């Protein structure tokens, strides 16, 4: 059996307890409303809100790159979703939103502390909501339809380009295509590796670059009728090579955790 590796940079303890947080209900309602909206957007550039990095909360603003360990996806002005295995059960990360280059001194992005978490279950297993201490001015990318058969998506993140290489300063944009034929074996391997995949899909890179270590929790986006839409987050994969399939939570999982966060 091929082991599925979690795409995170730190070796951290995975939380095993699902938590209900009633204080996020307003933000959850806003995120659910956003999922149903259809704003006109023709820009082919990745939206600024697509770049979300999880940071060691003690890190200085000048050392964000060294202290980034996973990604996330903005669901509303105060909610970010990430992969559960990214988080230590006793420590909540800071979140940097809207900054593509984590090494640049001129591009500060929006840094927020996360103050509460909601761990998903069922379809939303391996998804965790983070409530931010303050709202952000960027508009979240709306939730879209699940990736269609033979459809493509773009994964973001600051994970390694290759397993033996350093992480990049600037966020990657990796084109992926669905590969459902390999899903059953990947999910079996994921469960054996301690990943609870929930509602997920399998994808492989269109070109030679793939998601890799450090990309867990980062958003997956696709161009749909009204522009870019958030269609999932990165979980893990069998490797970082051009032929290595990866596992990604889908839109149904993200909608599920929003529902689960309601009191």
C-alpha positions as CSV (number, residue, x, y, z in Angstrom):
1,X,0.0,0.0,0.0
2,X,1.3,3.4,-0.9
3,X,1.4,5.8,2.0
4,X,-0.4,9.1,1.6
5,X,1.6,12.0,3.2
6,X,0.0,15.0,4.7
7,X,1.0,18.1,2.9
8,X,2.1,20.1,6.0
9,X,5.5,21.5,7.0
10,X,5.4,20.8,10.8
11,X,5.0,17.5,12.6
12,X,2.1,18.5,14.8
13,X,-0.5,16.6,16.8
14,X,-3.9,16.1,15.1
15,X,-6.9,17.0,17.1
16,X,-9.4,14.2,17.6
17,X,-12.3,16.1,19.2
18,X,-15.0,17.8,17.2
19,X,-15.9,21.2,18.8
20,X,-19.0,23.3,18.4
21,X,-18.5,27.0,18.6
22,X,-21.7,29.0,18.8
23,X,-19.9,32.4,18.5
24,X,-19.1,31.8,14.8
25,X,-22.8,31.6,13.8
26,X,-22.9,35.1,12.3
27,X,-19.8,34.6,10.3
28,X,-21.0,31.1,9.2
29,X,-24.3,32.6,8.0
30,X,-22.4,35.2,6.0
31,X,-20.2,32.4,4.4
32,X,-23.2,30.3,3.5
33,X,-24.8,33.4,1.9
34,X,-21.6,34.0,0.0
35,X,-21.6,30.4,-1.3
36,X,-24.9,31.1,-3.1
37,X,-24.0,34.5,-4.6
38,X,-23.0,35.0,-8.3
39,X,-21.0,38.1,-8.8
40,X,-19.8,39.0,-12.2
41,X,-16.1,38.6,-12.6
42,X,-14.1,38.3,-15.8
43,X,-10.5,38.8,-14.4
44,X,-8.4,35.7,-15.1
45,X,-5.9,36.6,-12.4
46,X,-6.1,34.7,-9.1
47,X,-8.1,36.9,-6.6
48,X,-6.0,38.4,-3.8
49,X,-8.1,36.6,-1.2
50,X,-7.0,33.2,-2.6
51,X,-3.7,33.6,-0.7
52,X,-4.0,32.4,2.9
53,X,-1.1,31.3,5.0
54,X,-1.0,29.8,8.5
55,X,1.8,31.3,10.6
56,X,3.4,30.5,14.0
57,X,1.7,33.1,16.2
58,X,5.0,34.2,17.8
59,X,6.6,35.0,14.4
60,X,7.7,38.5,13.7
61,X,6.2,40.1,10.5
62,X,9.7,40.1,9.0
63,X,10.0,36.3,9.3
64,X,6.6,35.1,7.9
65,X,8.1,32.7,5.3
66,X,10.2,30.8,7.8
67,X,7.2,30.4,10.1
68,X,4.5,29.5,7.5
69,X,3.5,25.8,7.8
70,X,0.2,25.3,6.0
71,X,-2.4,27.2,3.9
72,X,-6.0,28.0,4.3
73,X,-9.0,29.4,2.4
74,X,-11.0,32.5,3.3
75,X,-14.8,31.7,3.6
76,X,-16.0,35.0,5.0
77,X,-14.6,38.2,6.5
78,X,-13.9,36.3,9.8
79,X,-13.7,32.6,8.8
80,X,-10.9,30.6,7.3
81,X,-10.9,26.8,6.6
82,X,-7.9,24.6,6.7
83,X,-6.9,20.9,7.0
84,X,-7.3,19.6,10.6
85,X,-4.0,17.8,10.6
86,X,-2.2,21.2,10.2
87,X,-3.2,22.3,13.7
88,X,-1.9,21.5,17.2
89,X,-4.9,21.0,19.5
90,X,-3.4,23.4,22.0
91,X,-2.2,26.3,19.8
92,X,-4.1,28.4,17.4
93,X,-2.1,30.0,14.5
94,X,-2.1,33.5,13.1
95,X,-3.4,33.8,9.5
96,X,-2.0,36.0,6.8
97,X,-4.5,36.8,4.0
98,X,-3.9,38.4,0.6
99,X,-0.1,38.2,0.5
100,X,1.3,36.1,-2.4
101,X,4.9,36.7,-1.5
102,X,5.8,35.8,2.1
103,X,9.4,37.1,1.7
104,X,8.6,40.6,0.4
105,X,8.9,43.4,2.9
106,X,6.6,45.7,0.9
107,X,3.6,43.3,0.6
108,X,2.3,43.0,4.2
109,X,-1.1,41.3,3.6
110,X,-3.7,41.2,6.4
111,X,-2.5,39.4,9.5
112,X,-5.1,38.1,12.0
113,X,-5.0,35.9,15.1
114,X,-7.4,33.0,15.1
115,X,-9.3,32.8,18.4
116,X,-11.6,29.7,18.0
117,X,-11.8,26.5,15.9
118,X,-14.5,24.2,14.8
119,X,-13.4,20.7,13.8
120,X,-15.6,19.0,11.2
121,X,-16.9,15.5,11.0
122,X,-18.5,13.2,8.5
123,X,-18.3,14.8,5.0
124,X,-16.2,17.6,6.7
125,X,-13.7,15.3,8.3
126,X,-10.2,16.8,8.0
127,X,-11.7,20.3,7.7
128,X,-11.3,22.9,10.5
129,X,-12.8,26.4,10.7
130,X,-10.8,29.1,12.3
131,X,-12.5,32.2,13.6
132,X,-10.4,35.4,13.2
133,X,-10.1,38.0,15.9
134,X,-11.0,40.8,13.5
135,X,-12.7,40.9,10.1
136,X,-10.7,41.4,6.9
137,X,-11.5,43.9,4.1
138,X,-11.0,41.4,1.3
139,X,-14.0,39.6,-0.2
140,X,-13.8,35.9,0.0
141,X,-13.9,33.8,-3.2
142,X,-17.4,32.3,-3.3
143,X,-17.9,28.6,-3.0
144,X,-18.4,27.0,-6.4
145,X,-19.7,23.7,-7.9
146,X,-17.7,20.6,-7.4
147,X,-14.9,20.0,-9.9
148,X,-16.7,18.4,-13.0
149,X,-15.4,15.3,-14.7
150,X,-12.3,16.2,-16.7
151,X,-12.5,19.7,-15.2
152,X,-9.4,21.5,-14.1
153,X,-8.6,23.4,-10.9
154,X,-5.8,25.6,-9.6
155,X,-4.1,24.8,-6.3
156,X,-2.4,27.6,-4.3
157,X,0.1,27.3,-1.5
158,X,3.7,27.8,-0.4
159,X,4.6,24.1,-0.3
160,X,7.8,22.7,-1.7
161,X,8.2,22.6,-5.5
162,X,9.9,19.2,-5.1
163,X,10.2,17.1,-2.0
164,X,14.0,17.8,-1.7
165,X,13.7,21.5,-2.5
166,X,13.0,24.5,-0.3
167,X,9.6,26.2,-0.2
168,X,9.1,29.2,-2.5
169,X,8.7,32.7,-1.3
170,X,5.8,33.3,-3.7
171,X,2.7,31.2,-3.7
172,X,2.5,28.5,-6.3
173,X,-0.4,28.1,-8.8
174,X,-0.6,24.5,-9.8
175,X,-3.1,23.3,-12.5
176,X,-4.8,20.0,-11.6
177,X,-7.2,17.6,-13.3
178,X,-9.5,15.2,-11.7
179,X,-8.5,11.5,-11.7
180,X,-11.4,9.6,-10.0
181,X,-10.1,6.2,-11.2
182,X,-7.3,6.4,-8.6
183,X,-9.5,7.7,-5.7
184,X,-10.4,4.4,-4.0
185,X,-6.8,3.3,-3.5
186,X,-5.7,6.8,-2.4
187,X,-8.5,7.1,0.1
188,X,-7.7,3.6,1.5
189,X,-4.1,4.6,1.9
190,X,-5.1,8.0,3.4
191,X,-7.1,6.3,6.1
192,X,-4.2,4.0,6.8
193,X,-2.0,7.0,7.2
194,X,-4.3,8.7,9.7
195,X,-6.1,11.1,7.2
196,X,-9.9,11.0,7.4
197,X,-10.8,12.2,3.9
198,X,-14.5,13.0,4.2
199,X,-16.0,14.3,1.0
200,X,-13.0,14.5,-1.3
201,X,-11.7,14.0,-4.8
202,X,-8.4,12.9,-6.4
203,X,-6.5,15.1,-8.8
204,X,-3.1,14.9,-10.7
205,X,-1.1,17.8,-12.1
206,X,-1.6,18.9,-15.6
207,X,2.1,19.8,-15.9
208,X,5.2,18.6,-14.0
209,X,4.6,20.7,-10.8
210,X,2.4,19.2,-8.0
211,X,1.2,20.2,-4.6
212,X,3.7,19.1,-2.0
213,X,4.8,19.4,1.7
214,X,3.5,22.7,3.1
215,X,0.4,22.9,0.9
216,X,-2.1,21.3,3.2
217,X,-5.2,23.4,3.8
218,X,-4.5,25.7,0.9
219,X,-7.4,26.6,-1.4
220,X,-8.3,24.9,-4.7
221,X,-10.0,27.2,-7.2
222,X,-11.7,26.8,-10.6
223,X,-12.9,29.2,-13.3
224,X,-16.7,28.8,-13.5
225,X,-19.4,30.8,-15.1
226,X,-19.0,33.9,-13.0
227,X,-15.3,33.8,-12.4
228,X,-13.1,32.1,-9.9
229,X,-14.8,29.9,-7.3
230,X,-13.4,28.0,-4.3
231,X,-13.8,24.3,-4.9
232,X,-11.8,22.6,-2.1
233,X,-8.6,22.5,-0.1
234,X,-5.5,20.3,-0.3
235,X,-5.1,17.3,2.0
236,X,-2.2,15.1,1.0
237,X,-0.9,12.9,-1.7
238,X,1.3,9.9,-2.6
239,X,4.2,12.2,-3.5
240,X,5.2,15.4,-5.1
241,X,5.9,14.2,-8.6
242,X,4.1,14.8,-11.9
243,X,2.4,11.4,-11.8
244,X,1.6,11.4,-8.1
245,X,-2.2,11.8,-7.3
246,X,-3.3,14.0,-4.5
247,X,-6.4,14.0,-2.2
248,X,-8.5,17.2,-1.9
249,X,-11.5,18.0,0.2
250,X,-14.3,19.2,-2.1
251,X,-17.0,21.9,-2.0
252,X,-19.4,19.5,-0.3
253,X,-17.0,19.2,2.7
254,X,-16.7,23.0,3.0
255,X,-20.5,23.5,2.9
256,X,-20.8,20.7,5.5
257,X,-18.5,22.3,8.0
258,X,-20.3,25.6,7.7
259,X,-23.5,23.8,8.5
260,X,-21.9,21.9,11.4
261,X,-20.7,25.2,12.9
262,X,-24.3,26.4,13.4
263,X,-25.4,26.0,17.1
